[in-house]
């Protein structure tokens, strides 16, 4: 950065002579945060359930969900902008209107749209796998009601999916085509045009005898994927992992490399990349024969075991069960893992642990408690906070008879951002269930869930928050800002894009303009009437020269100007 700033100062001296001005601008740059106004994703009649989402690359999300129409579940999708407002048709756009569709999964297509996959019965007694692509404008791009990813006999279900990095996706699933009562693991890659790139109906990842289930997948950075699953080939469940190339060829031992083969069961693996072309896998483990505990293993790019054989314990084998681990990279070669923990013997809490690249736990040996509230806390999901820590969200039963949504941020040093009881995302009447979380790309996160606040059917809601805990929904109402504000852009200095946040306490005619150092308007980002709320606007300055710029917000009688620095 010193080199960039030196170049910038020299440029400004040469062009304008404003040395003192630019130095002052550099010295007063603050760090800003993100906030998002909440609105419902869908409140159509009948149930909307099982939401899933992916980022749209512009601070918002694309959400897919099951929507009950005429007594059958169809798949719908909605795009929510960075302010939490829907951008497409009210209550969403139909992705598939065939009979009986379930459990959608969403990944970004890298250009503002998304690929959605789901299991589809279509009047049959068995489920197949279908997929559809929708662009940023809400136009469905592939065949009506989706393209078949796998449509062989018997059931295909329990899908996991990741983007392939070039506009397509890689899917993996449980597959019962062998007709012996046991599932195998298959995978397929679909390109940006909806064409299947691997063997028709998928390549076999593992077709060993007995049951293989619960696959999870992560991108290998080369157009292929790492896939892990629970495997009963030895008569008890173990953890196996395989790497599939961009062309669909298994790269490791046929039917996978043993990640853990300890006695008793190992179940429900999850994985993340290790930043060195390998992966870190986590699972819950019954090797103690009395309680489930959380373990993890790192595997190299060629399938070699990096840490202790059969894994490293994450919770020091505390009493009672620890289950359902979820994992995210810490950005430093290690990982952060969250899980449901019943060590009290009464209720389930959320705990977390950080493990470094050598397999050494970094926090308290038994893990750090994320929420100390009464009642059960379950179904944790987590995402990177962009600073080597994580945001964790969960389903919370502290209020007897109802389920709510709470969150916590844990820093890389195990410090909690909010109270020990967590931060309230939504605690309106009746149940809020099945939270999902993604990064907003601006050091914050967005959460979506199914919501029974109406008392008659489930709807889908979402909200955003950041390190300050800002959300748009609280106890059932939209919380509007109290004042007009214009925040410092982030990042700053920047190249080529930056985000500008502002708040409106009431509906206003809004103008957001960019000025150069000579006071000329070079871009108008907003010029319209906007509702009360918090807004996040991106300026892409790819076509502008290095220098000092100003942005000015005019809203009603409010006016504020701030400076920013473009460094190329």
BELDA-V608549 format. One record per run of one state. SS is the DSSP state (@ for helix, = for strand, . for the rest). FROM is the first residue (numbers start at 0). TO is the last residue. If there is no record, write none. Layout:
ss->SS from->FROM to->TO
ss->SS from->FROM to->TO
//
This chain:
ss->. from->0 to->0
ss->@ from->1 to->14
ss->. from->15 to->17
ss->@ from->18 to->26
ss->. from->27 to->34
ss->= from->35 to->41
ss->. from->42 to->46
ss->= from->47 to->54
ss->. from->55 to->59
ss->= from->60 to->68
ss->. from->69 to->70
ss->= from->71 to->79
ss->. from->80 to->84
ss->= from->85 to->85
ss->. from->86 to->91
ss->= from->92 to->95
ss->. from->96 to->99
ss->= from->100 to->107
ss->. from->108 to->112
ss->= from->113 to->119
ss->. from->120 to->126
ss->= from->127 to->133
ss->. from->134 to->138
ss->= from->139 to->139
ss->. from->140 to->145
ss->= from->146 to->149
ss->. from->150 to->154
ss->= from->155 to->162
ss->. from->163 to->167
ss->= from->168 to->174
ss->. from->175 to->182
ss->= from->183 to->189
ss->. from->190 to->194
ss->= from->195 to->195
ss->. from->196 to->201
ss->= from->202 to->205
ss->. from->206 to->210
ss->= from->211 to->218
ss->. from->219 to->223
ss->= from->224 to->230
ss->. from->231 to->236
ss->= from->237 to->243
ss->. from->244 to->248
ss->= from->249 to->249
ss->. from->250 to->255
ss->= from->256 to->259
ss->. from->260 to->264
ss->= from->265 to->272
ss->. from->273 to->277
ss->= from->278 to->284
ss->. from->285 to->291
ss->= from->292 to->298
ss->. from->299 to->303
ss->= from->304 to->304
ss->. from->305 to->310
ss->= from->311 to->312
ss->. from->313 to->320
ss->= from->321 to->328
ss->. from->329 to->333
ss->= from->334 to->340
ss->. from->341 to->347
ss->= from->348 to->354
ss->. from->355 to->359
ss->= from->360 to->360
ss->. from->361 to->366
ss->= from->367 to->368
ss->. from->369 to->375
ss->= from->376 to->383
ss->. from->384 to->388
ss->= from->389 to->395
ss->. from->396 to->402
ss->= from->403 to->409
ss->. from->410 to->414
ss->= from->415 to->415
ss->. from->416 to->421
ss->= from->422 to->425
ss->. from->426 to->430
ss->= from->431 to->438
ss->. from->439 to->443
ss->= from->444 to->450
ss->. from->451 to->457
ss->= from->458 to->464
ss->. from->465 to->471
ss->= from->472 to->473
ss->. from->474 to->475
ss->= from->476 to->477
ss->. from->478 to->483
ss->= from->484 to->485
ss->. from->486 to->488
ss->= from->489 to->489
ss->. from->490 to->492
ss->= from->493 to->493
ss->. from->494 to->495
ss->= from->496 to->503
ss->. from->504 to->506
ss->= from->507 to->514
ss->. from->515 to->519
ss->= from->520 to->529
ss->. from->530 to->531
ss->= from->532 to->539
ss->. from->540 to->545
ss->= from->546 to->554
ss->. from->555 to->556
ss->= from->557 to->565
ss->. from->566 to->567
//
